[in-house]
Amino acid sequence: MVHTPRSLQRGALLAGSVAVLGLLTACGSATTQTQPSKTASGPAAPATEKPESSAAPASDTGSTPTGAAASAAPTTTGSTHSGTAGAALSTRCHTSELSATVGRNNPGAGQENFPIVLTNKSSRSCTLRGYPGAAFVSASGSQLGPDPKRSSGTPVTVTLKPGKSAWAGLTFSNPEISGAKTATPASLLVTPPDERDHLTVKWTAGEVPVSGNASSVFLMVFGPGTGA
């Protein structure tokens, strides 16, 4: 049997301990190296949440075109309305396309009744609808009496082909019966419906009421013909 000195036994034990520690360190290193892969997989959850959180603005952005389309609808409606208004303007009779006359008096029951006649002198068909405007004026152009009032009536659209006429009644109480104060106009100014410019008609029917009792003058809506 070979006798081993104690110093050699201690050295062998020390070497073995170092070898064990080396193995443990190596295992520890391997464990440490695997940790980052677990840690790296950890942030994947927030990365998944980010697209979900960004989906809301995308949805909001997607709703913007819908809102824009909704706001575009009134524009379309507005353009349609403008087209309708344009069509109405293109068919309406304008003052420059008309001539005016005052027809013969047709008195009755203490009333004086005159037809205001507008005739289409243009080369196109046009329409009249509603009441005329009217005012008696003196030779100097001053208005005599208040503006005429509108009698009750239902407006209708009257289509005037070239050369055709429409009429609206102008009526007032006979001043000799009503006792109203009178004046003798030089002209009657007639304004077609929805127009600003007027036509001047020479007035030859004598005195008209301008103030006092029963001095109101009334206008009727336009109808086809001359009222004769």
C-alpha positions in Angstrom: 0.0 0.0 0.0 1.4 3.3 -1.0 1.3 6.0 1.6 0.0 9.4 0.2 1.2 12.5 2.0 -1.5 14.7 3.6 -0.4 17.6 1.4 -1.2 15.7 -1.7 -4.6 14.7 -0.4 -5.4 18.3 0.4 -4.3 19.3 -3.1 -6.6 16.7 -4.6 -9.5 17.8 -2.5 -8.9 21.4 -3.5 -8.7 20.5 -7.2 -11.9 18.6 -6.9 -13.6 21.5 -5.2 -12.4 23.8 -7.9 -13.7 21.4 -10.6 -17.2 21.3 -8.9 -17.3 25.1 -8.6 -16.3 25.3 -12.3 -19.2 23.0 -13.2 -21.6 25.1 -11.0 -20.4 28.3 -12.6 -20.8 26.9 -16.1 -24.4 25.9 -15.2 -25.0 29.3 -13.8 -23.7 30.9 -16.9 -25.9 28.7 -19.0 -28.9 29.6 -16.9 -28.0 33.3 -17.1 -27.8 33.1 -20.9 -31.3 31.6 -21.1 -32.8 34.4 -19.0 -32.6 37.1 -21.7 -34.6 35.0 -24.1 -37.4 34.9 -21.5 -37.0 38.6 -20.8 -37.0 39.3 -24.5 -40.3 37.5 -24.9 -41.8 39.5 -22.1 -42.1 42.9 -24.0 -44.0 41.1 -26.7 -47.3 41.7 -24.8 -47.0 45.5 -24.9 -46.0 45.2 -28.6 -49.3 43.4 -29.2 -51.3 46.0 -27.3 -49.9 48.9 -29.3 -51.7 48.0 -32.5 -54.9 47.5 -30.5 -54.5 51.0 -29.0 -53.7 52.5 -32.3 -56.8 50.9 -33.8 -59.1 53.4 -32.1 -57.6 56.4 -33.9 -57.7 54.4 -37.2 -61.4 53.8 -36.6 -61.9 57.5 -35.8 -60.0 58.4 -38.9 -62.2 56.0 -40.8 -65.3 57.8 -39.4 -64.1 61.1 -40.8 -64.9 60.3 -44.5 -68.4 59.2 -43.3 -68.8 62.6 -41.6 -67.4 64.3 -44.7 -69.9 62.4 -46.9 -72.7 63.4 -44.6 -71.6 67.0 -44.7 -71.4 66.7 -48.5 -75.1 65.7 -48.7 -76.4 69.2 -48.0 -74.1 70.5 -50.7 -75.7 68.1 -53.2 -79.1 69.2 -52.0 -78.0 72.8 -52.2 -76.9 72.4 -55.7 -80.2 70.7 -56.6 -82.0 73.5 -55.0 -79.9 76.1 -56.9 -80.7 74.2 -60.1 -84.4 74.4 -59.3 -84.2 78.1 -58.5 -82.2 78.7 -61.7 -84.9 76.9 -63.7 -87.6 79.1 -62.0 -85.6 82.2 -62.9 -85.2 81.1 -66.5 -88.9 80.6 -67.0 -90.2 83.7 -65.1 -91.3 86.6 -67.2 -89.1 89.6 -66.7 -90.2 93.2 -66.9 -88.2 93.8 -70.2 -90.2 90.9 -71.8 -93.6 92.4 -71.1 -95.8 95.3 -72.1 -98.6 96.6 -69.8 -102.0 98.1 -70.4 -105.1 98.9 -68.3 -108.3 97.5 -69.7 -111.8 98.9 -69.7 -113.6 99.6 -66.4 -116.2 97.1 -65.5 -118.1 98.8 -62.6 -120.5 97.0 -60.3 -122.0 97.4 -56.8 -120.3 100.7 -56.1 -116.9 99.3 -57.2 -114.6 100.3 -60.0 -112.9 97.3 -61.6 -110.0 97.5 -64.0 -107.9 94.7 -65.5 -104.1 95.2 -65.4 -102.9 93.3 -68.5 -99.4 92.0 -69.1 -98.5 90.7 -72.6 -95.5 88.7 -73.5 -93.6 90.6 -76.2 -90.6 88.3 -76.2 -89.8 85.4 -78.5 -89.9 82.8 -75.7 -92.6 81.4 -73.4 -92.4 82.6 -69.8 -94.6 82.5 -66.6 -96.4 84.8 -64.3 -97.5 83.8 -60.8 -99.0 85.9 -58.0 -99.8 89.6 -57.6 -98.6 92.6 -59.5 -97.2 95.6 -57.8 -99.0 98.9 -58.5 -98.9 102.6 -57.6 -100.7 105.7 -58.9 -98.3 108.6 -59.5 -98.7 112.2 -60.5 -97.1 113.9 -63.5 -94.1 114.7 -61.4 -93.7 111.0 -60.4 -94.9 111.4 -56.8 -97.0 108.5 -55.5 -100.7 109.2 -54.8 -102.3 107.4 -51.9 -100.9 104.3 -50.1 -99.8 101.1 -51.7 -102.7 98.9 -52.9 -103.6 95.9 -50.8 -103.9 92.3 -51.9 -107.3 90.7 -52.0 -107.6 87.1 -51.0 -106.8 84.6 -53.8 -104.9 81.5 -54.7 -101.9 82.2 -57.0 -101.6 80.0 -60.1 -98.8 79.8 -62.6 -99.8 81.3 -65.9 -97.7 80.4 -68.9 -97.5 83.1 -71.6 -96.4 82.1 -75.1 -95.2 84.9 -77.2 -98.0 87.4 -77.8 -100.2 85.9 -75.0 -101.5 87.9 -72.0 -102.5 87.5 -68.3 -104.5 89.9 -66.2 -104.9 90.9 -62.6 -107.8 92.9 -61.2 -107.4 96.4 -59.7 -110.5 97.5 -57.8 -111.6 100.3 -55.5 -114.8 101.8 -54.2 -116.4 104.6 -56.2 -115.2 107.8 -54.5 -118.6 109.5 -55.1 -120.2 106.8 -53.0 -117.5 106.3 -50.4 -116.7 109.9 -49.9 -113.0 109.3 -50.1 -110.6 112.1 -51.0 -109.4 111.8 -54.6 -106.6 112.7 -57.0 -106.2 112.2 -60.7 -103.1 110.2 -61.5 -101.0 110.7 -64.6 -99.8 107.1 -64.7 -100.1 103.7 -63.1 -96.8 102.0 -62.3 -97.1 98.2 -62.7 -94.4 95.8 -61.5 -94.6 92.1 -62.6 -94.4 89.4 -59.9 -90.9 88.9 -58.4 -89.5 91.7 -60.5 -88.0 95.1 -59.4 -88.4 97.1 -62.5 -91.8 98.5 -63.4 -93.8 99.4 -66.5 -95.5 102.8 -66.8 -99.1 102.9 -68.1 -100.9 106.2 -68.8 -103.9 106.5 -66.6 -107.0 107.9 -68.4 -109.8 106.7 -66.1 -110.2 109.8 -64.0 -110.0 110.2 -60.2 -109.0 107.5 -57.7 -109.3 107.4 -53.9 -106.1 108.4 -52.1 -107.2 109.0 -48.5 -110.2 109.0 -46.2 -113.1 106.5 -45.9 -112.9 103.4 -48.1 -109.9 104.7 -50.0 -108.1 101.4 -50.2 -107.2 100.0 -53.6 -107.0 96.2 -54.0 -105.2 93.9 -56.4 -106.0 90.4 -57.5 -103.8 87.5 -58.6 -102.9 87.0 -62.2 -105.0 84.7 -64.4 -104.8 83.9 -68.1 -106.4 86.2 -70.7 -107.1 89.9 -70.8 -110.0 90.1 -68.3 -112.3 91.6 -71.0 
